[in-house]
Amino acid sequence: MKILDFLKKEAIISDLKAKDKKSTLEEMSVPISNLSGIPHNKIVRVLMEREQLGSTGIEGGIGIPHGKMESIDSIIMSFGINRKGIDFDSIDGLPSHIFCLILAPESSTGPHLKLLSQVSKILRSDDFKETLINSNDEEELFSIIKSVDEEF
């Protein structure tokens, strides 16, 4: 499974401006809304409901917000970098800088979990995370993701 099977270049944000969890989810939902036609507020609502179950902020400066919706028929993603970092209620209590938002169909259990695992695996490398954070723009971020995606 390749990340770029689900992540479009138009859904990459190289400089997130959000200052908290909800505004991060709102900002990262915009490209998904634009690509899918799903109203932005519905995406944010699904993601916030998922956050109520437990934070999707994992350790190492990473947030992988995710949720499921009946109104989509394939997984769609957005990816973003917040260079300043925000409090995303991470397991380690540290600020999060790298975000990968995954929205999946309600019926998608296997592929959804497999993609979550793939993203987590790729983002384990501190060198890779530093390369992402130091990228200049969406084009460079896309190239970085593409190069690591080809290795798996």
C-alpha positions in Angstrom: 0.0 0.0 0.0 1.4 3.4 -1.1 0.6 6.7 0.7 0.5 8.5 -2.7 -2.4 6.2 -3.7 -4.5 8.3 -1.4 -2.6 11.6 -0.9 -2.8 14.2 -3.8 -0.3 17.0 -4.2 -3.2 19.5 -3.7 -3.8 18.1 -0.2 -0.3 19.0 1.1 0.1 22.1 3.3 3.7 23.0 3.9 3.1 25.8 6.4 0.1 25.2 8.7 -0.9 28.3 10.5 -3.1 26.7 13.1 -2.4 27.3 16.8 -4.5 24.5 18.4 -6.0 21.1 17.6 -9.4 22.2 16.3 -7.9 24.8 14.0 -5.4 22.3 12.7 -8.2 19.9 11.9 -10.1 22.7 10.2 -7.1 23.8 8.1 -6.2 20.3 7.1 -9.8 19.5 6.1 -10.0 22.3 3.5 -8.1 20.4 0.8 -10.0 17.2 1.5 -13.3 19.2 1.2 -12.1 20.8 -2.1 -11.1 17.4 -3.5 -14.1 15.4 -2.3 -16.9 17.9 -2.3 -17.7 17.0 1.3 -18.7 20.0 3.3 -15.7 21.2 5.4 -17.8 21.3 8.6 -18.8 17.7 8.3 -15.2 16.6 8.0 -14.2 18.6 11.1 -17.2 17.2 13.0 -16.2 13.6 12.3 -12.6 14.3 13.2 -13.5 16.0 16.5 -15.8 13.1 17.4 -12.9 10.7 16.9 -10.7 13.0 19.1 -13.2 12.6 21.9 -12.5 8.9 21.9 -8.8 9.5 22.4 -6.2 11.8 21.0 -4.6 10.9 17.6 -1.5 12.8 18.7 1.2 10.2 18.9 4.7 10.7 20.2 7.6 12.2 18.3 5.8 15.4 17.1 3.3 13.5 15.0 -0.5 13.8 14.8 -2.5 11.3 12.7 -6.1 12.5 12.9 -8.5 10.2 11.3 -12.1 9.3 10.9 -14.7 7.5 8.9 -17.6 8.8 6.8 -20.4 7.1 5.0 -20.4 9.7 2.2 -17.1 8.7 0.7 -16.1 5.7 -1.3 -12.3 5.7 -1.0 -9.7 6.8 1.5 -8.5 10.4 1.1 -5.7 12.2 2.9 -4.1 15.5 3.6 -0.6 16.2 5.0 0.7 19.2 6.7 3.7 20.7 8.6 3.4 23.2 11.5 6.9 24.4 12.0 6.2 26.0 15.4 4.4 23.0 16.7 1.1 22.9 18.6 -0.4 21.1 21.6 -2.2 18.1 20.0 -2.6 16.2 23.3 0.2 13.9 22.2 1.1 10.8 24.2 4.5 12.2 25.1 3.1 15.7 25.9 5.4 17.4 23.3 4.3 19.7 20.5 3.2 18.1 17.2 4.7 19.4 13.9 3.8 16.7 11.3 0.2 15.9 10.6 -1.3 13.3 8.3 -5.1 13.4 8.2 -6.9 10.2 6.9 -10.6 10.1 6.1 -11.9 6.6 5.2 -15.2 5.1 4.1 -17.3 3.8 7.0 -16.9 0.2 5.6 -13.1 0.5 5.3 -11.5 -1.3 8.2 -8.6 -3.3 6.7 -7.2 -0.6 4.3 -7.7 2.2 6.8 -5.7 0.4 9.5 -3.1 -0.7 7.0 -2.6 2.9 5.9 -2.4 4.1 9.5 0.3 1.6 10.1 2.2 2.6 7.0 2.1 6.3 7.9 3.3 5.5 11.5 6.1 3.3 10.2 7.4 5.9 7.8 7.3 8.7 10.4 9.4 6.8 12.9 12.7 8.0 11.5 13.9 11.2 13.2 16.0 12.1 10.1 12.9 11.7 7.9 10.8 13.9 10.2 13.5 16.6 10.2 13.7 16.5 6.4 9.9 17.0 6.3 10.0 19.9 8.8 12.8 21.6 6.9 11.1 21.3 3.5 10.5 24.6 1.7 7.1 24.1 0.0 4.4 21.6 -1.1 6.3 20.5 -4.1 9.3 19.5 -2.0 7.1 17.8 0.6 5.5 15.8 -2.2 8.9 14.7 -3.5 10.1 13.7 0.0 7.0 11.6 0.6 7.2 10.1 -2.8 10.8 9.0 -2.3 10.1 7.2 1.0 6.8 5.8 -0.4 8.7 4.1 -3.2 10.9 2.3 -0.6 7.9 0.5 1.0 
